[in-house]
Amino acid sequence: MTITAQPDLVDAIEDWLAQMSHERRSSAHSVAAYRHDVAAFLAFMNDHLGGPARLADMATLARGDLRAWLAFRKQAGLAASSTARALSALRGLFRYLARHRDIQNPALATLATPKLPRSLPRALTG
């Protein structure tokens, strides 16, 4: 999935993904999943904000903007586990932006991770 945003934000995201891959040694599948989750978030934000997001827009997102994204995911029928992973990807991106680009957004910390359904343990076969 292509990341649709202003060049400054795309560059920051590409740097974050490169760090995930090289410095943190995340698997290619994890990096691809995080890329997809962030691209989907930005696709929603493009519609929500009325155009491609800039790096500075990440600092100004309000709790309501983020909750609108969560509501959109729920309405689309996406599983809670998928939304939890997407939220984890966003939190990782925002941690990177805070450390390396001086972009802070405390609204993200106020969001709760979706409750994941608990499954019963499987019986051992003997």
N, C-alpha and C positions, 0 to 999 in steps of 0.2 A: 504494500500500500504506500502510495506516495505521500510525503509530508507536505501539506499545503499550508504555507505560512510565509511571512516576510523573510528575506535572506538572513537577517541577523538571528532570528529564532531557529531557522533551519540549520545554520552553522553551529549554534549552541547545542542543538539536539544531536547533530552528527558527532560533535566532540564528545558528548556524554555517551553515545553509543560506542564510540571508539574506546573510550575509557573502560566501559563495561566489558568490552571484548578483550582488550589488551592488558590493562592493569588489573582488572578484577577477575579476568579469565572466565567470564561467563560463557556458557555454551552458545553456539551459533543459534540454536533454537530459542534460547532465552532472549538473546538480543533481537532476533526477528519478532518474537512475541511482543517485546517491549516497544519496538518500532511500530508495530501494527496498532498497539493500544494507544500510543501517543498520537499517531496519525489519525486514528478514529476520534480521539478527543479533540484534536485541532480541526477536524472536519466539522464536528458539532459546533465548536467555538466560532468557526468561520461564519456559519449561519446565524449563530446566536449573537455574535458581535457585529455582523454586517460586513465582514470582509476578512482577509487574511490577517492573522494575529502577528503582532510584533513582539520582540523580546520584552519590551517595557510593559506590554499588556499583561504578561504573566504576573507581574507584581500587583496589578490593579484588579485582578479577578476577585470578585466578592464571593462570599459563602453561597449566596443565591445562584450565582453563575455555575458554581460547582455542583450544587444540589440539582439544578436544572439538567445538567449532564447525567447525573445519577438517575434522575427520573426518566430521562430519555432512554437510558439503557434498560431500565426496568420495563418501560412501556414497550420496548422493542422485543421483550421476552428473553433477554440475555440472562444466563444463569448467574446466581449470586457469586459463584466461584470465579466466573469470568470477570465480573465487575470488581471483585476483590483483587484479582491480578492486575487489572487496568489501574486501579487506585494505587496499588503498590508501585506500578511503573511511574505514575505521576509523582508520587512521593519521592521516588528515586531521582527523577528529573529535577524536581524542585530543590532537593538537597544539593544536587550538583550545581544548579543555578545559584543557590545561596553561597556556596563555597567558591565558585569560580567566576561568576558573573555579577555578583552582588545584587541578585534579584531575590527579594524576600516576599513571601506571601503566607501570612499566618492563617489565612482562611482554610487552607488545605488541612491544617492540623485539627480543625474543629469537626471534620467529617469522620463519622464512624465507618468502620469497615463493615460491609454487609454481613449479616449472620449467615453462616454456612450450615447447611443441613447436616445433622450428625447421622452417620450410618451405624447400624449394629455391627459388632465384630462378627466375622465369619467363623464358623465352626471349623475346628481342625479335623482333617480326615486322617484316619489312622491306619 
